[in-house]
Amino acid sequence: EAECLNAPYLKKVRTGKPWVIAKWAMTIDGRIATVGGESQWITGQTARADVHRLRGRMDAIAVGMGTVEADDPMLTARPPGPRIATRVVFCRHRLPSIDSRLIQTANEFPLLLIVGQQINATDLRLLESHGAVTLHAHTDDATEMIETALDAMGGQGMTNLMLEGGGELLASFFAANQIDECHVHIGAKAFGGVQAPGPIGGPGLEKVNDAWSFSLVSLNQFDDDLKAVYRKISD
């Protein structure tokens, strides 16, 4: 019980990396958006308030560029919690727009850009002049970028990191074996559609025996929505 309670701290001590929580909201038929790309809102206000409470306890919150371009998120806790999370964007091939809410608030809330080799230096300097901090991964390999980012976050004293999407970022973290916990919000809706996306992108797995295995930690109800928390079963 003590090991379970202190798991994020113990991982930080043993590996130097923060505890990684993958969070997503999906419908009862496993979709995170309609075939037309609409995703707001899958869950109700009560469930979304729970997400903001979790944000307020995180050291960092990360997204990929797909989420930045699709949703223009702020990634802040509303109302503020006991911690102000560093907002992290993985920028393997492109950067946030200068007009994005993340860049426009970079002097108010910490913003860290994890950048790959193909990023234009001039564009990067412009974002840095608006308050963004950059970490050069010196690679375009997703797994290597994740390793570099987690080591740097741990070196800065961060104990926990929440991933808020999108599907390609989650797929990269799963492939890198760097997911410790999943917070799955299930909204009381169904979208259907073969082309409607699920929460984890990438090529996926071919065999059931290769699936990542988790144990159920808790199950809570928020009005008609559910939240399931799973922890990865150690290899």
N, C-alpha and C positions, 0 to 999 in steps of 0.2 A: 504493500500500500504506500509506503514511504517512497519507494522507487517510482511508482506511478505519479505520485503527487509532485515530485521534484524532477521529473523527467527532463524538462527544458534546461534547468540549471545543470543537471548531471551531463547532458549531452554537450553543453557548452564547455564544461570542465574537461571532459574526456576527448572531445574532438576539436574544440576551438570554433565550432560552427553553431549558429543559432538553431533552435527548434523550428521546423517548417510546418505550417498549417496551410493546407489547401482548402479554400472555401469556395463553394459555388451554390447557386440556386438553380433548381431545375423543376420542370413539371412532373406530374406523376407518371408521364410516359417518357421521362428522361431527356427532355429537350431544354436547352438554355436560351433558345430564341425560336421565332417562327421561321418559316421558309422565306419570309420577306425581310428577316433580320431584326424584327422587333423583339425586345426583351424586357421592357419596363411596363408593368412590374409583374414578375412571376409570383412573388410572395406579397403578403399584406404588410401593413404598417407595423404591426406588432413584431413580426419576424425581422423586418428591416431595422427596427430599433435595437434588437438583440445584436445584429451585425455591428451597429455603431458602438455598442458597449464593448464588443470584442476589439474593434479598432482602437478604442481608447486605452486598451491594455497592451497593445503591441509596440515593439521597438521599431518595426519596419513593416510596410505594406507594399507589395510588389505587383506590377502588371506588365504585360507586354505591349508592344506598339499597336497591335490590333485593337486592344481595348481602349487605348488612348485615342485612336482615331475614330472608333465607333461611338464611344460614350463621352469623351472629353471629361473624365472624372476629376474630382478634387482629392479623393482618398483621405479625407479628414473625418474625425469622429464628431458627430453632432448629436447631443451636446459634447463638448470636450471631456475626455476621460483623464485619468491620473497621468497618462503618458502622451506625449506628442510624437507620433510615429514618423520616422523618415519615410518619405514616399520614394519608391524605387521603380525605375523604368528600365527594362532590358531592351536596349537599342542595338540589335545586331546589324540591321541594314539601313535604318532610317531613324530620324529624330522627331520629337514632338514639335508641333508648330509653335512659332513664337507667340501666337495668339491663344494657345491652349491655356486652360485654367491652371494646369500644373506649372507652366512657365510663368504665367502672370502672378502667381502666388509664391514663387520660389524664395522670395526674400521674407515671406511671412511664415511659411512652413517648410521644413527641410526637404530638399529634392535631390536625389542621387540618380544619375544616369550611368548605367552599365553599358559601355559602348564597345562595338566590335571594330575590326580592322578597316572596314569599308566606309566608316563615318567620315564625312568631310570636316576637316579641322576648322575651316572658317565658320561653318555653320555652328560647330560646337562652341567656339569662342563667343559667338553671339548669345547663345543660351547661358553660357557661364557669366556673361556680363549682366544677365538678369537674375543671377543668384543660384543657378543650378551648379551642383558639384558633380564632377565626372570621375569615373573609374574606368581606365582603359584595360580591357581584358586581354588585348594583344592577340586575339583569336576570333574567328567566326564560328568556332565549334560550340554548340549550345552547352554541352556538358562541361567543357573547360570554362566557359563563361560563368556557369552556375557555381562551379568550384571556387573560382576566383572571387566571385561576389560574396559567397558565404564565408570564406576565409576573411575577407576584408570586413564584413559586418561583425563577425566574431571578434576580430581585432579591435573594433571600435566599441566593444562591450555590449553588443546587441545579443539578447538571449532568445528572442522569438521573432519570427517573420511570418506574415500571412500573405498568401498568394490570392489575389482577387481576379485572376484571369489574364488572358483568355485561354482558349483551348490549346493553342500551340505552346504557350508558356507552361501550362500544367503538364502537357505531354512531355516537354523537355525535362521538367523536374522529376516526373515519374521515371522516365528513361534513365536519368542520372541517379536514381535510387536515393533521392533527397527529399522525399515526403515522409513526414513523421506522423501526421494527424490530418484527418479530413473532417470538415464541418459541412455537411450536406443539408441544405435547406430544400425541402420538397413543397412546392406550392400546389395548392388545390386547383390546378388547371391541367388541361391536356391540349397540346398543339397538333400532334400528328405530323405526318409528312416525312417521306424518306430522306429528303434533303435538309430537314430541320436539324441543326447541329446539336451534338451532345457536349458534355462538359470537358471531355479530354479529347484533344485532336491528335494529330500525328498519324502514323501508319497503323497503330494499334497492334494487338497481339493476335497470333494465329491460333494458339492452342490454349485451352482452358487451364492446363497444368502450369502454364507460364504466368498466370494472373498474379497480380500483387494481392496479398492476403492481409486482411484487417480484422481487428476485434472490435465489437461494439462497446463503447464506453458509456454512452447515454443516449436517451431518446426523449425529446421534449416536444410539447404541442404549443403552438402559438395560433390561437383561434383555429382556423381550418388547416393551417400549415404545420409541417413537422420539421424538426431539426435532429439529425442523427450525427453523432460524433464517433468517429472510428480512429483507432490507432493502428499503425502498421505493426504486423507481427514480425519480430526480429528474424532475420535469416538464420 
